[in-house]
Amino acid sequence: MADQPIPDTNLKDAGSNDRLYQRIARKLFDQLNSGAYAVGDRLPAERELAVEYGASRPAVREALIALEVQGFIEVRLGSGAYVSRLPGQGEKPAFAITAFELTEARLMFEGEAAALAALHITPEQLAKLDALVRAMAAENLQSDVTEEADRDFHLTIAAATRNAGVLRTIEDLWHLRSTSPECALLHAKARDAKVRPVVEEHAAILKALRAADAVGARLAMRAHLAAVMDHLLFKTEELAVEEARRALADTRRRYAINTR
């Protein structure tokens, strides 16, 4: 059985209206401000922080990203988070929408949009989605993925709802993906970890839309976006582990270390 987190009751005192990741970020910020860490020091590992604060790994990762985009820490793949600078006088942590918050919002809105689109989508829009799925597969073979086909796929479904409010909301959510510093940073890490749009997940959404299956379209979209959240957490972690393995293998080669 995995270790059970031990809640840090002090988290309840800092910003009662804050999300958990923000309270964690504030606690870490206060530690930086108090001199608990110096520039260059390594913070405890994500797993240790999760136990200390009684939080999930995604919440801890969101907190670290919030501090990283403000330049307080640097997260080095395969090594951990290090203090880059200490807070200036009167400086406070700031927060934008995170990738996990954004994906949670997309799951709520885009799931219902897919269900509505299943009732109104046109043959022309279905043909466009089919072409975009093929374009997604082609983009995934490139070293530098633009994810344009992925975005167009989701916005085409939003347009198929025939509801301008739904379309505008989903357009705004996709705009936040690239303009929120926290979102942009984690998605950049995901791209470095070779996270790509999963063609099969999009094909399942298209299949339900083609069948005018509103329930199936909703479930397929929700399953896809739940998987996106898993990829953002675990694939970036896998990259860090792989980087650590390569570094260890390089050290063994340089020093001719034989483990047998």
ChimeraX attribute file (.defattr): number of C-alpha atoms within 10 A of each C-alpha:
attribute: neighborCount
match mode: 1-to-1
recipient: residues
	/A:1	3
	/A:2	4
	/A:3	7
	/A:4	10
	/A:5	16
	/A:6	12
	/A:7	14
	/A:8	13
	/A:9	9
	/A:10	11
	/A:11	19
	/A:12	13
	/A:13	8
	/A:14	14
	/A:15	12
	/A:16	10
	/A:17	9
	/A:18	13
	/A:19	10
	/A:20	22
	/A:21	25
	/A:22	24
	/A:23	23
	/A:24	27
	/A:25	23
	/A:26	22
	/A:27	17
	/A:28	20
	/A:29	19
	/A:30	15
	/A:31	13
	/A:32	19
	/A:33	17
	/A:34	12
	/A:35	11
	/A:36	10
	/A:37	17
	/A:38	15
	/A:39	14
	/A:40	13
	/A:41	13
	/A:42	17
	/A:43	17
	/A:44	13
	/A:45	12
	/A:46	18
	/A:47	15
	/A:48	14
	/A:49	20
	/A:50	22
	/A:51	18
	/A:52	14
	/A:53	22
	/A:54	20
	/A:55	20
	/A:56	16
	/A:57	18
	/A:58	18
	/A:59	23
	/A:60	26
	/A:61	21
	/A:62	25
	/A:63	24
	/A:64	24
	/A:65	27
	/A:66	27
	/A:67	24
	/A:68	20
	/A:69	17
	/A:70	17
	/A:71	14
	/A:72	21
	/A:73	25
	/A:74	20
	/A:75	18
	/A:76	11
	/A:77	17
	/A:78	18
	/A:79	14
	/A:80	15
	/A:81	22
	/A:82	20
	/A:83	20
	/A:84	17
	/A:85	16
	/A:86	19
	/A:87	17
	/A:88	8
	/A:89	7
	/A:90	5
	/A:91	10
	/A:92	12
	/A:93	15
	/A:94	12
	/A:95	18
	/A:96	13
	/A:97	16
	/A:98	23
	/A:99	25
	/A:100	21
	/A:101	14
	/A:102	17
	/A:103	21
	/A:104	17
	/A:105	15
	/A:106	21
	/A:107	21
	/A:108	14
	/A:109	19
	/A:110	28
	/A:111	24
	/A:112	22
	/A:113	28
	/A:114	30
	/A:115	25
	/A:116	25
	/A:117	26
	/A:118	26
	/A:119	17
	/A:120	16
	/A:121	21
	/A:122	14
	/A:123	10
	/A:124	9
	/A:125	17
	/A:126	18
	/A:127	12
	/A:128	15
	/A:129	25
	/A:130	18
	/A:131	13
	/A:132	23
	/A:133	23
	/A:134	14
	/A:135	17
	/A:136	24
	/A:137	17
	/A:138	13
	/A:139	19
	/A:140	18
	/A:141	10
	/A:142	9
	/A:143	10
	/A:144	11
	/A:145	17
	/A:146	14
	/A:147	16
	/A:148	12
	/A:149	21
	/A:150	21
	/A:151	15
	/A:152	15
	/A:153	22
	/A:154	22
	/A:155	19
	/A:156	18
	/A:157	27
	/A:158	27
	/A:159	21
	/A:160	23
	/A:161	21
	/A:162	16
	/A:163	13
	/A:164	11
	/A:165	12
	/A:166	20
	/A:167	21
	/A:168	14
	/A:169	15
	/A:170	21
	/A:171	16
	/A:172	11
	/A:173	18
	/A:174	17
	/A:175	11
	/A:176	19
	/A:177	20
	/A:178	15
	/A:179	14
	/A:180	16
	/A:181	21
	/A:182	27
	/A:183	25
	/A:184	17
	/A:185	20
	/A:186	21
	/A:187	18
	/A:188	15
	/A:189	18
	/A:190	20
	/A:191	19
	/A:192	15
	/A:193	19
	/A:194	16
	/A:195	18
	/A:196	20
	/A:197	21
	/A:198	16
	/A:199	17
	/A:200	12
	/A:201	17
	/A:202	21
	/A:203	17
	/A:204	18
	/A:205	25
	/A:206	25
	/A:207	17
	/A:208	21
	/A:209	28
	/A:210	20
	/A:211	12
	/A:212	18
	/A:213	18
	/A:214	20
	/A:215	16
	/A:216	21
	/A:217	28
	/A:218	26
	/A:219	17
	/A:220	24
	/A:221	28
	/A:222	22
	/A:223	16
	/A:224	21
	/A:225	20
	/A:226	15
	/A:227	14
	/A:228	20
	/A:229	19
	/A:230	14
	/A:231	18
	/A:232	21
	/A:233	18
	/A:234	15
	/A:235	19
	/A:236	23
	/A:237	17
	/A:238	15
	/A:239	18
	/A:240	19
	/A:241	15
	/A:242	15
	/A:243	16
	/A:244	15
	/A:245	13
	/A:246	13
	/A:247	14
	/A:248	13
	/A:249	14
	/A:250	13
	/A:251	12
	/A:252	13
	/A:253	11
	/A:254	9
	/A:255	9
	/A:256	10
	/A:257	11
	/A:258	7
	/A:259	5
	/A:260	3
